[in-house]
């Protein structure tokens, strides 16, 4: 029997399972070209002598270690998800924190199916033509959440650009039903951009989730490669509209995908400047929560990892975000947009309570 040497990357079986989810490249393979290169410089690059350096699996540094899924909490959520035929972004996107979060009784429900109409260069959710819209999904989600007995839940979805409202109707019904079935649970939604449709976004805002999250994902320069079907300014405008109507706005980015540190700081400046331009209840109040995590390449058909960002750099990003007026900045190698979302909500609630107390004190004086 032939043995496969371990290189620190995924096993052939695991890689085959993941590649099977992507019948076509997601747009991130640096070796795919529409035309043949006129000149090859591979032989002039030392690292390319033996194999294409761009496609070599990078060994993860010691600070990127995830727990193996298991335990009573994990098994309970697993059973509820299967019984109600629900999808989770934890599984679909291959989140490294799934074992830890599920063991704590925290999961991110993914609605509108498991097939996305977009093919972003970083995302492991499968792409293609989605199945017929499941109009019973809001009821099943609400019933399953009641069984989970959670304090905080995150609900997300794939992009459904083929639908007239982008799935906003299902989004709104899911939020309303979930709030009715779990009145003591806070609801955070991680929504798509609805292709800039203001009416679709308004349906979600009117359903009154506690936190509205929409990820910017990367710096503006990298949008053509990372988010070819999205627009940087459109995402900023979505977050601005949330703040304008008094909502709690959250966003997230990944690093290590080709950006520079100074570009991350510039993104923070753009985020604060854009979301502060509103006439809502607290004019000048910017986006509330920002998450920053390390990009991990799901398959060779996705964008390659440019660098491993050191934990000290993540600490610098957190400090710089707080200096710019962002209330909560969750920054670290293993951070994902839903990681410690319940803790972020608690911190934000404490900050808001303190602000209200200060305002009340000022009026009384």
TORSELO-592651 format. One line per 4 residues: their letters; for each residue x, y, z negated of N, C-alpha, C, CB. Coordinates in steps of 0.05 Angstrom, whole numbers, plus 5000, padded with zeros to 4 digits. Glycine has a CB too. Layout:
TORSELO-592651
A	X Y Z X Y Z X Y Z X Y Z  ...
//
This chain:
TORSELO-592651
XXXX	5017 4976 5000 5000 5000 5000 5018 5025 5000 4981 5000 4975  5011 5044 5017 5026 5069 5019 5018 5088 4997 5023 5081 5047  5037 5099 4983 5031 5118 4962 5035 5146 4973 5047 5113 4937  5019 5164 4964 5021 5192 4973 5035 5208 4951 4993 5205 4979
XXXX	5058 5220 4956 5072 5235 4935 5055 5258 4926 5099 5245 4945  5057 5264 4900 5042 5286 4888 5058 5312 4892 5037 5281 4858  5044 5332 4902 5058 5358 4907 5047 5380 4890 5056 5365 4936  5028 5373 4872 5016 5394 4856 4990 5404 4869 5034 5417 4853
XXXX	4984 5395 4894 4959 5403 4907 4938 5383 4904 4965 5408 4936  4916 5385 4919 4894 5366 4917 4901 5339 4929 4869 5378 4930  4888 5318 4919 4892 5292 4930 4879 5291 4958 4880 5270 4912  4888 5272 4975 4876 5269 5002 4846 5265 5000 4889 5246 5017
XXXX	4837 5250 4980 4808 5244 4978 4793 5270 4971 4803 5223 4956  4804 5286 4952 4790 5311 4945 4790 5330 4968 4804 5324 4920  4812 5332 4983 4814 5350 5006 4794 5341 5027 4843 5350 5017  4791 5315 5032 4773 5305 5052 4744 5313 5045 4775 5275 5055
XXXX	4737 5310 5019 4710 5317 5010 4704 5347 5015 4706 5310 4981  4724 5364 5009 4720 5393 5012 4719 5400 5042 4743 5408 4999  4737 5388 5058 4737 5394 5087 4711 5386 5100 4760 5381 5101  4699 5364 5089 4673 5355 5101 4651 5375 5098 4665 5328 5087
XXXX	4654 5393 5078 4634 5414 5074 4637 5437 5094 4637 5426 5046  4659 5437 5109 4664 5458 5129 4668 5446 5156 4688 5475 5120  4647 5441 5171 4650 5429 5198 4665 5447 5217 4623 5423 5209  4667 5472 5211 4684 5491 5227 4700 5509 5209 4666 5507 5247
XXXX	4723 5518 5218 4739 5535 5201 4723 5560 5192 4764 5544 5215  4729 5569 5168 4714 5591 5156 4726 5618 5165 4714 5589 5126  4745 5618 5182 4756 5643 5192 4782 5651 5180 4736 5665 5188  4793 5634 5163 4817 5642 5149 4842 5627 5157 4813 5639 5121
XXXX	4841 5609 5177 4865 5593 5184 4884 5610 5199 4857 5568 5200  4908 5617 5188 4926 5635 5202 4939 5622 5227 4948 5643 5183  4936 5596 5231 4948 5583 5254 4929 5581 5278 4957 5555 5247  4903 5589 5274 4884 5588 5296 4886 5614 5313 4856 5583 5286
XXXX	4889 5611 5339 4890 5634 5357 4873 5629 5381 4920 5641 5365  4863 5650 5392 4847 5647 5417 4866 5643 5441 4829 5671 5421  4890 5653 5439 4909 5651 5461 4936 5641 5450 4912 5678 5475  4952 5631 5468 4979 5621 5460 4997 5645 5455 4990 5602 5481
XXXX	5014 5645 5434 5032 5667 5429 5053 5668 5452 5046 5663 5402  5060 5692 5459 5080 5695 5481 5108 5689 5471 5079 5724 5491  5113 5695 5446 5140 5690 5434 5136 5677 5407 5156 5716 5432  5151 5656 5401 5149 5644 5374 5174 5652 5358 5147 5613 5376
XXXX	5170 5662 5334 5192 5669 5316 5196 5649 5294 5187 5697 5305  5181 5626 5295 5182 5607 5273 5211 5597 5268 5164 5583 5279  5226 5592 5289 5253 5582 5286 5272 5602 5273 5264 5573 5312  5264 5627 5272 5281 5648 5260 5275 5653 5231 5278 5673 5276
XXXX	5254 5639 5220 5247 5642 5192 5256 5618 5177 5216 5647 5189  5273 5621 5157 5285 5599 5143 5264 5580 5132 5303 5609 5121  5244 5591 5119 5224 5574 5107 5207 5558 5127 5206 5590 5090  5209 5565 5152 5193 5551 5172 5208 5529 5187 5183 5571 5193
XXXX	5233 5523 5178 5249 5504 5192 5236 5476 5192 5276 5503 5180  5226 5468 5169 5216 5440 5166 5186 5438 5169 5224 5429 5139  5171 5458 5160 5142 5458 5162 5131 5486 5162 5130 5441 5139  5107 5490 5172 5095 5517 5172 5092 5527 5144 5068 5517 5187
XXXX	5107 5548 5137 5106 5558 5109 5079 5569 5102 5127 5580 5105  5064 5579 5122 5038 5591 5116 5018 5570 5105 5026 5604 5141  5021 5545 5113 5002 5525 5106 5012 5507 5083 4996 5507 5130  5035 5512 5073 5046 5496 5050 5029 5502 5025 5076 5502 5045
XXXX	5023 5480 5010 5007 5484 4986 5025 5496 4964 4996 5457 4976  5016 5518 4953 5032 5531 4932 5026 5518 4906 5025 5561 4931  5047 5511 4891 5044 5499 4865 5033 5520 4845 5070 5487 4855  5012 5513 4831 5001 5532 4812 5020 5537 4789 4974 5522 4801
XXXX	5021 5562 4780 5038 5569 4756 5025 5557 4731 5042 5599 4754  5041 5557 4709 5032 5544 4685 5008 5557 4672 5054 5544 4665  5003 5583 4678 4981 5597 4665 4954 5591 4679 4986 5627 4665  4954 5576 4701 4929 5569 4715 4922 5540 4709 4931 5574 4745
XXXX	4910 5535 4686 4902 5508 4678 4873 5508 4671 4920 5498 4655  4857 5489 4683 4829 5488 4678 4822 5462 4663 4813 5489 4704  4802 5463 4646 4793 5440 4631 4777 5421 4648 4777 5448 4607  4780 5394 4644 4765 5374 4659 4737 5374 4649 4778 5346 4655
XXXX	4716 5375 4667 4689 5375 4658 4682 5351 4641 4670 5376 4682  4666 5355 4620 4657 5334 4603 4645 5344 4577 4680 5315 4597  4634 5326 4561 4623 5333 4535 4593 5335 4536 4634 5360 4526  4579 5336 4512 4550 5336 4511 4537 5360 4525 4542 5337 4482
XXXX	4549 5384 4522 4538 5408 4535 4538 5405 4565 4552 5433 4526  4561 5395 4575 4564 5391 4604 4543 5371 4614 4592 5382 4611  4540 5349 4600 4522 5328 4609 4493 5337 4608 4525 5303 4592  4486 5354 4588 4459 5364 4586 4452 5381 4611 4455 5380 4560
XXXX	4470 5400 4617 4465 5417 4640 4464 5401 4666 4486 5439 4642  4482 5382 4668 4483 5365 4692 4456 5351 4696 4506 5344 4689  4445 5340 4675 4419 5326 4676 4396 5345 4685 4413 5313 4649  4396 5369 4673 4374 5388 4680 4377 5397 4709 4375 5413 4661
XXXX	4401 5402 4718 4405 5411 4746 4395 5389 4766 4435 5417 4751  4402 5364 4760 4395 5342 4778 4365 5338 4778 4409 5317 4769  4352 5339 4754 4324 5334 4752 4307 5355 4767 4315 5334 4723  4316 5380 4766 4301 5402 4779 4312 5409 4807 4302 5426 4762
XXXX	4331 5393 4817 4341 5396 4844 4352 5424 4848 4320 5389 4865  4368 5434 4829 4379 5461 4831 4408 5460 4840 4376 5475 4804  4416 5481 4852 4444 5485 4860 4458 5504 4841 4446 5495 4890  4484 5500 4837 4499 5519 4821 4523 5528 4838 4509 5506 4794
XXXX	4530 5554 4835 4554 5564 4849 4579 5552 4836 4554 5595 4849  4576 5543 4811 4599 5530 4797 4609 5507 4814 4590 5520 4769  4591 5491 4824 4599 5467 4840 4605 5475 4869 4577 5446 4839  4587 5491 4881 4589 5497 4909 4615 5512 4916 4565 5513 4919
XXXX	4623 5530 4898 4647 5545 4903 4672 5533 4890 4643 5574 4892  4669 5510 4876 4692 5497 4864 4704 5514 4842 4712 5490 4885  4688 5526 4825 4699 5544 4804 4716 5528 4784 4676 5558 4789  4740 5538 4778 4758 5524 4760 4749 5524 4731 4786 5536 4761
XXXX	4729 5542 4725 4720 5544 4697 4695 5527 4691 4714 5573 4691  4686 5511 4710 4661 5497 4707 4661 5480 4682 4656 5480 4731  4682 5466 4676 4683 5448 4653 4679 5464 4627 4709 5433 4652  4693 5486 4625 4691 5503 4600 4664 5515 4597 4712 5525 4601
XXXX	4653 5527 4619 4628 5541 4618 4605 5522 4612 4623 5556 4644  4604 5499 4626 4582 5481 4623 4582 5468 4595 4583 5459 4644  4606 5464 4584 4608 5453 4557 4597 5473 4537 4637 5447 4550  4599 5500 4543 4587 5521 4526 4558 5525 4531 4602 5547 4530
XXXX	4547 5511 4551 4518 5514 4557 4513 5538 4575 4503 5517 4533  4533 5546 4591 4530 5569 4609 4535 5559 4638 4551 5591 4602  4516 5566 4655 4519 5559 4683 4508 5581 4701 4505 5532 4690  4516 5581 4726 4507 5601 4745 4489 5587 4766 4530 5616 4759
XXXX	4463 5593 4765 4444 5581 4783 4446 5594 4810 4415 5583 4772  4446 5578 4832 4447 5589 4859 4421 5583 4873 4471 5577 4874  4407 5604 4881 4381 5601 4894 4384 5605 4925 4361 5621 4883  4362 5600 4939 4360 5603 4968 4376 5582 4982 4370 5631 4976
XXXX	4380 5559 4969 4394 5537 4982 4424 5536 4977 4389 5537 5011  4437 5518 4992 4466 5515 4988 4482 5521 5013 4473 5487 4978  4469 5533 5034 4482 5538 5059 4481 5568 5066 4469 5521 5082  4504 5580 5070 4506 5609 5074 4507 5615 5104 4531 5620 5060
XXXX	4495 5637 5112 4495 5645 5140 4521 5660 5148 4471 5663 5146  4538 5665 5128 4563 5679 5134 4586 5659 5130 4567 5704 5116  4610 5666 5140 4633 5650 5138 4657 5667 5129 4640 5635 5165  4656 5675 5103 4678 5691 5093 4703 5675 5091 4670 5703 5065
XXXX	4726 5688 5094 4751 5674 5095 4761 5662 5069 4772 5692 5104  4747 5668 5046 4756 5659 5020 4737 5639 5007 4760 5682 5002  4712 5637 5017 4691 5624 5002 4688 5595 5009 4665 5638 5007  4683 5578 4988 4681 5549 4992 4652 5540 4994 4694 5535 4969
XXXX	4633 5559 4992 4605 5551 4997 4602 5545 5027 4585 5574 4988  4588 5523 5033 4587 5515 5061 4571 5534 5078 4575 5487 5063  4578 5536 5103 4565 5555 5121 4550 5539 5143 4585 5574 5133  4530 5553 5155 4515 5540 5177 4487 5550 5178 4515 5510 5173
XXXX	4469 5534 5189 4441 5541 5191 4427 5531 5166 4428 5530 5217  4416 5549 5150 4403 5540 5125 4377 5524 5130 4396 5564 5108  4369 5508 5110 4345 5493 5112 4321 5512 5109 4344 5471 5090  4297 5502 5114 4273 5518 5111 4271 5530 5083 4248 5502 5118
XXXX	4261 5554 5081 4259 5568 5055 4242 5552 5035 4248 5596 5059  4253 5548 5012 4239 5533 4991 4224 5553 4973 4259 5516 4974  4198 5556 4978 4182 5576 4963 4175 5567 4935 4157 5582 4979  4180 5542 4928 4174 5532 4901 4198 5536 4883 4166 5503 4902
XXXX	4221 5545 4894 4245 5546 4879 4243 5565 4854 4267 5556 4896  4231 5588 4856 4229 5605 4832 4216 5591 4808 4213 5630 4839  4195 5575 4813 4182 5561 4791 4201 5541 4779 4156 5547 4801  4215 5526 4795 4233 5505 4784 4256 5518 4769 4245 5488 4807
XXXX	4266 5540 4778 4288 5554 4764 4278 5563 4737 4298 5578 4781  4255 5576 4736 4244 5586 4711 4239 5563 4691 4218 5601 4715  4228 5541 4700 4223 5518 4682 4250 5506 4672 4207 5496 4697  4270 5504 4689 4295 5493 4680 4309 5511 4660 4313 5488 4704
XXXX	4307 5537 4664 4319 5556 4645 4306 5554 4618 4318 5585 4656  4280 5550 4617 4266 5547 4591 4277 5522 4576 4236 5544 4596  4285 5501 4591 4295 5477 4578 4324 5482 4568 4295 5454 4598  4339 5499 4582 4367 5503 4575 4370 5519 4549 4381 5517 4597
XXXX	4350 5536 4543 4351 5552 4518 4375 5570 4517 4350 5533 4494  4379 5586 4538 4403 5603 4540 4397 5631 4529 4412 5605 4569  4418 5645 4520 4416 5673 4513 4421 5691 4537 4437 5680 4491  4436 5681 4556 4444 5697 4580 4447 5678 4603 4470 5713 4575
XXXX	4436 5686 4626 4439 5669 4650 4448 5686 4673 4412 5655 4657  4464 5674 4692 4472 5687 4716 4459 5672 4739 4503 5688 4719  4445 5687 4757 4432 5675 4780 4445 5688 4805 4401 5680 4780  4453 5672 4824 4465 5682 4848 4452 5669 4872 4496 5678 4849
XXXX	4461 5675 4896 4450 5662 4920 4470 5663 4943 4424 5676 4928  4464 5647 4963 4478 5648 4988 4467 5672 5004 4476 5622 5005  4480 5680 5025 4469 5700 5043 4449 5686 5062 4491 5714 5060  4426 5698 5065 4405 5688 5083 4398 5710 5103 4379 5678 5067
XXXX	4418 5716 5120 4414 5738 5139 4393 5732 5160 4440 5744 5153  4385 5707 5163 4365 5700 5183 4337 5707 5174 4366 5670 5190  4333 5713 5148 4307 5720 5137 4303 5750 5140 4305 5711 5108  4279 5759 5145 4273 5787 5149 4281 5804 5125 4243 5791 5155
XXXX	4276 5793 5101 4282 5808 5076 4308 5798 5063 4259 5806 5056  4322 5781 5077 4347 5770 5066 4344 5753 5041 4365 5792 5059  4318 5745 5036 4313 5728 5013 4305 5745 4988 4337 5711 5006  4301 5771 4992 4295 5788 4969 4269 5781 4955 4294 5817 4978
XXXX	4249 5771 4970 4224 5763 4958 4227 5740 4939 4204 5756 4980  4243 5720 4947 4248 5697 4929 4264 5707 4905 4264 5675 4944  4283 5725 4910 4299 5737 4888 4281 5750 4867 4319 5758 4899  4263 5767 4876 4245 5781 4857 4227 5762 4842 4228 5802 4873
XXXX	4216 5743 4855 4198 5724 4842 4214 5707 4821 4185 5705 4862  4238 5699 4828 4255 5684 4810 4261 5699 4784 4281 5675 4823  4267 5725 4787 4273 5742 4764 4249 5745 4746 4283 5770 4773  4226 5751 4758 4201 5756 4743 4193 5730 4728 4179 5765 4761
XXXX	4193 5707 4742 4185 5682 4730 4205 5674 4707 4184 5660 4751  4230 5679 4712 4250 5672 4691 4247 5689 4666 4279 5675 4703  4241 5714 4670 4237 5732 4647 4212 5724 4632 4235 5761 4657  4192 5716 4646 4167 5707 4632 4171 5681 4617 4144 5704 4653
XXXX	4186 5663 4628 4190 5637 4614 4211 5638 4592 4198 5616 4635  4229 5658 4594 4250 5661 4574 4252 5690 4565 4277 5651 4585  4233 5700 4550 4233 5729 4543 4256 5738 4526 4207 5735 4528  4270 5720 4512 4293 5728 4495 4319 5725 4510 4293 5711 4470
XXXX	4319 5717 4535 4343 5712 4550 4349 5736 4568 4341 5686 4567  4374 5745 4569 4382 5767 4587 4389 5754 4614 4406 5783 4576  4381 5769 4635 4384 5758 4663 4404 5776 4678 4357 5757 4677  4425 5763 4688 4444 5776 4705 4442 5764 4733 4473 5773 4694
XXXX	4441 5781 4754 4438 5771 4781 4463 5780 4797 4413 5781 4795  4473 5761 4813 4496 5767 4831 4485 5765 4859 4520 5746 4826  4480 5788 4871 4464 5789 4896 4482 5795 4920 4443 5810 4893  4472 5787 4944 4485 5795 4969 4479 5824 4976 4476 5776 4992
XXXX	4488 5833 4999 4484 5861 5006 4459 5866 5022 4507 5872 5022  4444 5844 5029 4419 5846 5044 4423 5863 5070 4397 5859 5027  4448 5862 5080 4455 5877 5105 4448 5907 5103 4441 5865 5129  4448 5918 5078 4443 5946 5074 4414 5953 5075 4457 5961 5095
XXXX	4396 5934 5074 4367 5939 5074 4359 5950 5046 4351 5913 5080  4353 5976 5045 4346 5989 5020 4320 5978 5008 4343 6019 5024  4301 5971 5025 4275 5960 5015 4279 5933 5001 4255 5958 5038  4297 5916 5013 4302 5890 5001 4316 5893 4974 4320 5873 5020
XXXX	4336 5911 4973 4349 5916 4947 4330 5927 4927 4372 5937 4951  4311 5944 4935 4292 5955 4917 4274 5934 4904 4274 5976 4931  4268 5913 4919 4252 5891 4908 4266 5878 4884 4246 5869 4930  4292 5875 4887 4308 5863 4865 4309 5882 4841 4337 5856 4874
XXXX	4315 5908 4847 4316 5928 4825 4289 5929 4810 4323 5956 4836  4267 5929 4825 4241 5931 4813 4234 5907 4796 4220 5935 4834  4246 5884 4801 4242 5860 4784 4255 5863 4757 4252 5835 4799  4272 5882 4754 4284 5890 4728 4301 5868 4715 4263 5898 4709
XXXX	4321 5858 4729 4341 5842 4715 4358 5859 4697 4359 5827 4735  4371 5848 4677 4386 5864 4658 4412 5875 4670 4392 5848 4633  4425 5859 4687 4450 5867 4700 4448 5859 4730 4475 5853 4687  4456 5878 4747 4457 5872 4776 4486 5873 4784 4440 5893 4793
XXXX	4496 5850 4793 4523 5846 4802 4524 5843 4832 4537 5822 4787  4543 5857 4844 4548 5853 4873 4579 5855 4876 4533 5873 4891  4591 5834 4885 4621 5834 4886 4631 5848 4911 4631 5806 4886  4650 5866 4907 4665 5879 4929 4684 5859 4941 4680 5905 4919
XXXX	4695 5841 4924 4713 5819 4931 4742 5826 4937 4702 5806 4955  4747 5847 4952 4775 5854 4959 4778 5883 4967 4785 5836 4983  4802 5892 4971 4807 5920 4978 4797 5924 5007 4837 5927 4976  4791 5949 5013 4778 5956 5039 4795 5947 5063 4774 5986 5040
XXXX	4821 5949 5062 4838 5942 5084 4835 5913 5093 4867 5947 5077  4828 5896 5074 4827 5867 5080 4799 5857 5088 4837 5852 5057  4780 5875 5090 4753 5866 5097 4751 5850 5123 4735 5889 5098  4764 5858 5145 4761 5843 5170 4769 5814 5167 4778 5856 5191
XXXX	4788 5807 5150 4797 5780 5147 4781 5765 5125 4826 5778 5140  4775 5780 5103 4763 5767 5080 4732 5767 5082 4772 5782 5055  4721 5790 5090 4691 5792 5091 4683 5804 5118 4681 5810 5068  4686 5789 5140 4681 5800 5166 4653 5809 5171 4689 5780 5187
XXXX	4633 5798 5157 4605 5805 5161 4595 5826 5141 4588 5780 5159  4613 5836 5124 4606 5856 5104 4620 5882 5109 4613 5845 5075  4612 5903 5094 4624 5929 5096 4630 5940 5068 4605 5949 5112  4654 5949 5065 4663 5960 5039 4644 5983 5029 4692 5970 5041
XXXX	4639 6002 5047 4623 6025 5039 4594 6017 5033 4623 6046 5061  4584 5996 5047 4557 5986 5042 4555 5974 5014 4549 5966 5064  4576 5960 5006 4575 5948 4979 4577 5970 4958 4599 5929 4975  4593 5991 4962 4594 6013 4943 4567 6027 4941 4616 6033 4952
XXXX	4553 6031 4964 4527 6044 4964 4507 6027 4949 4518 6049 4993  4508 6001 4951 4490 5984 4935 4493 5989 4905 4495 5954 4942  4518 5989 4896 4524 5993 4868 4515 6021 4860 4553 5989 4862  4519 6041 4877 4511 6069 4871 4480 6070 4867 4520 6088 4893
XXXX	4465 6056 4884 4436 6056 4882 4427 6044 4856 4423 6042 4906  4441 6023 4847 4434 6010 4822 4437 6030 4799 4451 5985 4817  4460 6045 4798 4465 6064 4778 4445 6088 4779 4494 6074 4779  4438 6096 4803 4420 6118 4807 4393 6113 4794 4416 6124 4837
XXXX	4385 6088 4794 4359 6081 4782 4361 6071 4753 4345 6060 4799  4384 6077 4741 4387 6070 4713 4394 6042 4707 4362 6077 4699  4402 6026 4727 4409 5998 4723 4437 5995 4713 4405 5983 4748  4443 5971 4704 4471 5964 4696 4484 5951 4720 4471 5944 4671
XXXX	4506 5963 4730 4519 5954 4754 4545 5940 4747 4525 5978 4773  4550 5918 4761 4574 5902 4757 4585 5893 4784 4568 5876 4739  4612 5891 4786 4624 5882 4810 4649 5867 4804 4630 5905 4830  4660 5853 4824 4685 5837 4819 4702 5836 4844 4677 5809 4810
XXXX	4728 5833 4839 4747 5829 4861 4766 5806 4854 4763 5855 4867  4779 5796 4875 4800 5776 4871 4826 5788 4881 4793 5749 4886  4848 5779 4869 4874 5789 4876 4892 5765 4883 4887 5806 4854  4914 5771 4897 4931 5749 4906 4925 5740 4934 4930 5726 4887
XXXX	4908 5756 4948 4899 5748 4975 4912 5765 4996 4868 5749 4976  4930 5783 4987 4944 5800 5007 4945 5829 5001 4932 5796 5033  4932 5837 4979 4931 5866 4971 4956 5873 4956 4906 5872 4955  4961 5899 4952 4982 5909 4935 4970 5920 4910 4999 5931 4950
XXXX	4986 5921 4889 4976 5930 4863 4965 5958 4865 4999 5930 4842  4978 5976 4880 4968 6003 4882 4941 6004 4897 4989 6021 4897  4936 5985 4915 4911 5984 4928 4888 5977 4909 4912 5964 4952  4894 5960 4889 4875 5953 4869 4867 5977 4853 4885 5930 4851
XXXX	4887 5993 4846 4882 6018 4831 4866 6038 4847 4908 6031 4821  4872 6039 4874 4857 6057 4891 4828 6048 4894 4870 6058 4919  4824 6021 4894 4797 6011 4895 4781 6019 4870 4797 5980 4897  4794 6018 4847 4781 6027 4822 4773 6056 4825 4799 6023 4798
XXXX	4790 6073 4835 4784 6101 4839 4760 6105 4857 4808 6116 4850  4759 6090 4879 4737 6091 4898 4711 6082 4886 4743 6075 4924  4713 6060 4870 4689 6050 4856 4678 6070 4837 4696 6024 4842  4695 6082 4820 4686 6101 4800 4675 6126 4814 4709 6109 4782
XXXX	4688 6136 4835 4679 6160 4848 4652 6155 4862 4700 6169 4869  4649 6133 4875 4624 6127 4890 4601 6123 4872 4628 6103 4908  4604 6107 4851 4582 6101 4833 4576 6123 4813 4588 6075 4819  4593 6142 4811 4588 6165 4793 4571 6186 4807 4614 6178 4784
XXXX	4568 6184 4834 4553 6204 4849 4523 6196 4849 4563 6206 4878  4509 6202 4828 4480 6196 4828 4467 6215 4809 4476 6166 4819  4440 6216 4810 4425 6233 4793 4407 6217 4774 4407 6252 4811  4418 6195 4766 4402 6177 4748 4401 6187 4720 4414 6149 4748
XXXX	4393 6170 4701 4391 6178 4673 4417 6188 4661 4381 6154 4657  4439 6178 4670 4465 6187 4660 4483 6195 4683 4479 6165 4643  4479 6219 4695 4496 6227 4718 4526 6226 4711 4488 6256 4726  4541 6217 4730 4570 6215 4726 4579 6189 4712 4579 6238 4709
XXXX	4559 6172 4705 4565 6147 4692 4571 6126 4713 4542 6137 4674  4596 6115 4715 4603 6097 4737 4595 6069 4733 4633 6098 4742  4602 6052 4751 4597 6023 4749 4605 6013 4722 4613 6007 4772  4589 5995 4710 4593 5987 4682 4614 5966 4677 4567 5978 4671
XXXX	4614 5945 4695 4631 5922 4690 4647 5915 4715 4614 5897 4681  4672 5909 4712 4690 5900 4734 4704 5875 4725 4710 5923 4742  4703 5854 4743 4719 5830 4738 4741 5827 4759 4700 5805 4738  4764 5818 4750 4787 5814 4768 4799 5787 4763 4808 5837 4764
XXXX	4802 5770 4783 4813 5744 4780 4831 5736 4802 4791 5724 4777  4846 5714 4798 4864 5703 4818 4850 5689 4840 4885 5685 4805  4856 5695 4865 4845 5680 4888 4858 5653 4889 4850 5696 4915  4841 5632 4894 4851 5605 4898 4841 5595 4925 4841 5586 4875
XXXX	4859 5586 4942 4852 5577 4969 4837 5550 4968 4877 5575 4987  4812 5548 4976 4797 5523 4974 4808 5502 4993 4768 5528 4979  4813 5509 5019 4822 5490 5039 4841 5504 5058 4798 5477 5055  4854 5489 5076 4872 5501 5095 4857 5518 5116 4888 5480 5110
XXXX	4830 5515 5117 4814 5531 5135 4806 5558 5123 4789 5516 5142  4816 5563 5099 4811 5589 5086 4837 5606 5085 4800 5585 5057  4833 5630 5078 4856 5649 5076 4877 5638 5057 4847 5677 5068  4903 5640 5064 4923 5629 5046 4928 5648 5022 4949 5626 5061
XXXX	4939 5636 5001 4946 5652 4977 4971 5668 4984 4950 5633 4952  4970 5693 4979 4994 5710 4984 5013 5710 4960 4985 5739 4990  5002 5710 4936 5019 5711 4912 5003 5702 4888 5030 5740 4908  5018 5693 4867 5007 5688 4841 5010 5713 4824 5020 5663 4827
XXXX	4989 5725 4816 4990 5750 4801 4995 5743 4771 4964 5766 4804  5015 5755 4760 5023 5748 4732 5003 5759 4712 5051 5760 4726  4999 5745 4690 4980 5754 4669 4986 5783 4660 4982 5736 4645  5011 5791 4659 5017 5819 4651 5005 5839 4670 5047 5823 4648
XXXX	5005 5832 4696 4993 5850 4716 4963 5851 4712 5000 5840 4744  4950 5829 4705 4922 5829 4700 4916 5847 4676 4911 5801 4695  4933 5847 4656 4929 5864 4632 4932 5894 4641 4950 5858 4610  4950 5899 4659 4953 5927 4669 4928 5935 4684 4978 5929 4688
XXXX	4917 5917 4701 4892 5924 4715 4870 5930 4695 4884 5901 4733  4867 5914 4673 4847 5919 4654 4850 5947 4641 4847 5897 4632  4874 5953 4633 4879 5979 4619 4873 6002 4638 4908 5980 4610  4881 5999 4664 4876 6021 4683 4847 6024 4689 4892 6015 4709
XXXX	4832 6002 4689 4803 6004 4694 4789 6018 4671 4791 5977 4698  4796 6012 4647 4784 6025 4624 4791 6055 4623 4793 6011 4598  4816 6062 4631 4824 6090 4632 4806 6106 4651 4853 6092 4640  4797 6092 4672 4781 6106 4693 4752 6108 4686 4784 6091 4719
XXXX	4744 6098 4663 4716 6101 4654 4698 6076 4657 4704 6123 4669  4709 6054 4667 4694 6030 4668 4690 6019 4640 4707 6008 4687  4666 6011 4632 4661 6004 4604 4673 5977 4597 4632 6003 4599  4671 5957 4615 4681 5930 4610 4697 5921 4634 4657 5910 4604
XXXX	4722 5913 4629 4739 5902 4650 4749 5875 4641 4763 5922 4657  4740 5854 4655 4749 5826 4649 4769 5820 4670 4724 5806 4649  4794 5818 4662 4816 5815 4681 4835 5793 4672 4832 5841 4685  4838 5772 4689 4856 5750 4681 4857 5730 4704 4847 5737 4655
XXXX	4877 5712 4704 4881 5693 4725 4856 5675 4730 4905 5675 4720  4843 5666 4709 4820 5648 4712 4793 5662 4713 4821 5628 4689  4793 5688 4713 4768 5703 4713 4753 5700 4739 4773 5733 4706  4727 5694 4738 4709 5695 4761 4686 5713 4753 4699 5666 4769
XXXX	4670 5721 4772 4649 5741 4766 4630 5732 4745 4634 5747 4792  4626 5706 4741 4607 5697 4721 4621 5687 4695 4590 5674 4732  4648 5688 4695 4663 5678 4672 4659 5697 4648 4693 5675 4679  4651 5686 4625 4646 5702 4601 4625 5724 4606 4673 5714 4591
XXXX	4607 5718 4624 4586 5739 4630 4569 5745 4606 4568 5729 4653  4564 5724 4589 4548 5729 4565 4563 5747 4546 4541 5702 4552  4590 5743 4544 4606 5760 4526 4607 5789 4537 4634 5749 4523  4609 5792 4563 4609 5819 4575 4584 5834 4569 4614 5817 4605
XXXX	4561 5819 4571 4535 5831 4565 4534 5840 4536 4512 5812 4571  4545 5824 4518 4545 5831 4489 4561 5856 4485 4555 5808 4472  4585 5857 4497 4602 5881 4493 4589 5906 4504 4630 5876 4508  4576 5903 4527 4563 5926 4539 4540 5936 4522 4553 5919 4568
XXXX	4525 5917 4510 4503 5924 4493 4513 5940 4469 4488 5899 4484  4536 5931 4458 4547 5945 4435 4555 5973 4442 4572 5929 4424  4568 5976 4466 4576 6003 4475 4552 6021 4479 4592 6001 4502  4531 6010 4491 4507 6026 4496 4493 6034 4469 4487 6011 4513
XXXX	4493 6016 4450 4481 6022 4424 4497 6044 4410 4481 5997 4406  4523 6043 4412 4540 6064 4400 4535 6091 4414 4569 6056 4402  4532 6091 4440 4527 6116 4454 4501 6128 4446 4528 6111 4485  4480 6111 4444 4453 6121 4436 4454 6133 4408 4433 6099 4438
XXXX	4470 6120 4391 4473 6130 4363 4486 6157 4363 4488 6109 4346  4507 6160 4380 4521 6186 4381 4502 6208 4392 4546 6184 4399  4487 6201 4413 4468 6220 4424 4447 6228 4404 4454 6210 4449  4437 6209 4389 4417 6214 4368 4429 6232 4346 4407 6188 4356
XXXX	4454 6226 4339 4468 6242 4319 4472 6271 4328 4494 6230 4312  4478 6274 4354 4482 6301 4364 4456 6317 4363 4493 6300 4393  4434 6304 4370 4408 6318 4370 4400 6325 4342 4386 6301 4384  4405 6307 4323 4397 6312 4296 4413 6335 4284 4400 6287 4279
X	4438 6339 4294 4454 6360 4283 4446 6387 4294 4483 6356 4288
//
